[in-house]
Amino acid sequence: MTKKLTPADAVPAALMPASFEQAMAELQQLVVQMEAGELPLEASVAAYKRGSALVQYCAAQLEKIDAQVKVLEGDMLKPFTVEGADLA
């Protein structure tokens, strides 16, 4: 049986972002640095590991919020539609 990762598993407590937005900002910075191609190999590997941990943290936060929304909506989520927009 596979253990489901929690935000605490993904990022050590000392390095845990303060918020989803902070994690996304750090992730964006890591992507820019890695795409620039100027990081040494070891720094690239460390940046990749940190980015992976941040992605797991963000995914867990989104799952948590999704569960809260389902409770608020009585588990009766409706598809998102924009009036006048053709989403097909």
Secondary structure, DSSP 4 states (H G I P E B T S, - for coil): -PPPP-HHHHS-GGG--SSHHHHHHHHHHHHHHHHHT-S-HHHHHHHHHHHHHHHHHHHHHHHHHHHHHHHHTTT-------TT----
